[in-house]
Amino acid sequence: MYTEVKKILIIRKKTESAYRLKESLERKPYYHVDVAVSEVEAIKLADENKYDLLLVDLYLNESNKTDGIDLIKYLSEKNSFKHIYISDQGSIDVIDSVKETNPTTFIIPPYTTNSIYAQIEIILNSGNNNSYLSYSYKGMQQQISLATISHAKSDGAYIKLFSSCGKQYFVRKSLSNLRELLPSAFIRIHKSILINKDYVQGYSSQYVKVNREKLPLGRAYKELFLSQVKESTFSF
């Protein structure tokens, strides 16, 4: 997919999860991943390396006095990179506060290693036109990044798309037509539901948990679903 090695810096106060993600990403030969668990370490690594993407905690310590927004602002003065915020807090005020640094996306737990990986794959391949879904809603042309879509539900004449940060979008298509436009990560689990398998957080014989929502697993789609997720992990 990529012809050159992409350099990623993970800046997380949760050391164990940061190194678990590093290990997962570096299974791909075109990723080089470093980890920083503090602001000081992140600045040192950024001075020594040119990174394509930073994955950063919004808050880097328990007091919340040193946050990822200030760090991104500082690093952006000397470097050019894409960045993703991770935060347990998804309030309107928090979302508004990150906008000024123009993050590529904003991730709110719970999430999986697979969902993070899917977003990174698409973000670092953003020159590809297939990274976005174009659609018309109420006469306006709009786009949504495929990396952010967790699942889709048929809703009458429209399909309702759900993003990883809780936003909803409406597309006037059939579910079958939409599926043809989406990458292979999207699979059907019910006659009226498509999911992005990289956002699966767990499942039972009757339900699939995707982006904090329990969705029904149809009998006719169970075998395909199980074959698609049998090697996935559901914790991060």
N, C-alpha and C positions, 0 to 999 in steps of 0.2 A: 504493500500500500504506500509506504513512504520510501524514498530513495536515500534519505539522509537521517542520521540519528537526531532525534528530538530531545532536548534537555528540559527536564522538569524539576522544579524545586517544591517539595512539600514542606509547608511551615505549619506545624501542628504542636499543640501542647500535649496531646495524647500520643505519647511516644510509641506505644505498642501498635496502635492502629496506623500510624504513619509508616512504620517499617513494614507492616503487613501489606499496605498498599504499594509501597516501593517494590517489595518482592513480587507482587502480582504483576505490576506494570513491566518490570524488567524481564519477564518471561518473553516479551517481545524484543527482538534484537535491535529494533530501531528506537528504543527508549533508553536514555540514561537518566537516572533519578537520584537526586540528593535529598536529604532530610535535614531540616533545622527545627529545633524545639524551643528556640527563643529568638527574640528580635535581633540580638547581637550576633548570633550564629547565622541568621538569615542575611544580614547585611554583609558579613564577611564572605559568605558563599557567593552572593550576588556580585560583589566586587571582583571575585576571582573567576566567575563564569558568566557566560551569556545564555540566559534561559529563554526557552520558547514559551513556557507556561509556568505560572506560580499557582499553587493550590494552598490557600491560606486560611487559618482560623480567623474569624472576625475578632475574637478576643483571645489574646495570647497569655493571659494570666488571670488568676482568680479575682483580682481587684478590678479588672476591666479598665485599668488606667492606660495600659499599653495595648492598643488594638490594631487589628490588621489593616484598617483604613489608613491610619497614619503611616504605617510601615509601607504600604503600597504607594502612597503619595511620595514618600522619601525615595524609594527605589526608582520610581518613575522619572525622577529628575535626571537620572543618569543612564537609565536603561529603557529598552523597549521590549514589552512582553505582553502576553495575554494573561488574565488571572481569573480565578474562581474563588469565591468566598464560601466558607462553611460556617454555619452558625446554628445553635439550638434555638435561637430567637428569630422569629419571622414576622414580627409586628410591622405595621405600616411605617412607623418611625425608623425602625432598623433598615428596612428596605430603602426608604428615602435617603438614609445616611450613606448608603454604599453607592448610590447612583452617580455621585460626582466623580468617582474614580472609574466609571464605565466598565464594570466587570463583565466578563463574557456570560456568566450565569451565577446563580446564587443557590446553594444547596442547603436544604434543611433536613436534619435527621428525622426519622430513621432512614438510612440509605444502605446500599450494599456496595461491596467492592465492584461488582459487575456494573452497577449503574454509574459509578464514578468513571470507570474505565470507558463505558460507552460514550459519556460526554466528552472525555478527553480525546478519544478517537475522532469524533466529529469536529471538535473545536480545532484540533491541530490539522485537520483536513478541510478547513473552512473555505478554501479556494474552490472546492468542489461544489457545483450548483446543487448536487443532491443533498447537501447538508441542511436545506431548508424546504419547507412545504409552503408553496404559494397558494393562496385561495382568495376568493372574493366573498365579503360578508357585508350585506346592506349597501352594495354598490361600491365598496372600497376594497382595493387590492391590499392584501396583507401577507406577512410571512411569519412562520413560526419555526424555530430551530428544532430539527428532529431530535437533537440531543436532550431536549427538555420534555418531550412527550412521554408520559408514563403509561397512559392507556386511552382508549376511545370507546364511546358508547353511542349506539344508534338512538336517536331521539326524534322520531317522526321523520320529517323531511330533511332533518339535519343530523350531522354527527357531532357529538360534543367531545372535544379533545381536552384532556387534563394534563397540565404541566407539572413538573416536579416541585414547583414552588406554590402550587395551589391555584394557579390561574386556569380559566376555562375559555375555550375558543369554539366557535361553531363553523362547521364546513358543510356546504350543501352538496353532499355526495352520498352514494351508497357505501356501506361498509366494505363490500367486495371491491368497489372501485378505489376506495382509499387504500386498501391493503396492497393493491398493485403499485401504488406510488411509494410505499414505505419499504425500508430495508428489511432484511431477513430476520432481524431481532424482534419484529412484530409478529405475533401469532394470535390466532383466534382461539378463545377459550369458551365462547358462548355464541349463539346465533347473533347476538347484538353487542358483543364486546371483543375488542382487540386489545392486547397488552404488549408492552415492550418488556420482553423477558428479562432484560437487564435491570428492571426495577422490581422484580419479584422478591418479596421479603419472607415468603414462606407459603406453604400450601397444605391442604388436607384433601380428602377424597371428594369434597364438595365445594371447597372454596380456594381461591388464590388471593393472597394478600399482596397488593401492589400499591406502593406509595401511600401506605397507612390505611388503605381501604380494602375491605373484604369483598371480592367479586365472585359470583357463582361460576363454577366449573361445569360446563355442560358435558353430559355423558359422551356425546359424539366427538368431542374435542379432547377428551382426557388423554388418550393414547399419544396423540401428537404433542400435547403439552408436556407430558412426562418425558418423552424422548428428547425434547428441546432443553429441559432444565436439569437432566439427571446428573450433569457434571458441574452444576452451579453451586456456589456457596451463598449463604443468606445472612451474613453478619459482617459488620465493618466497624 
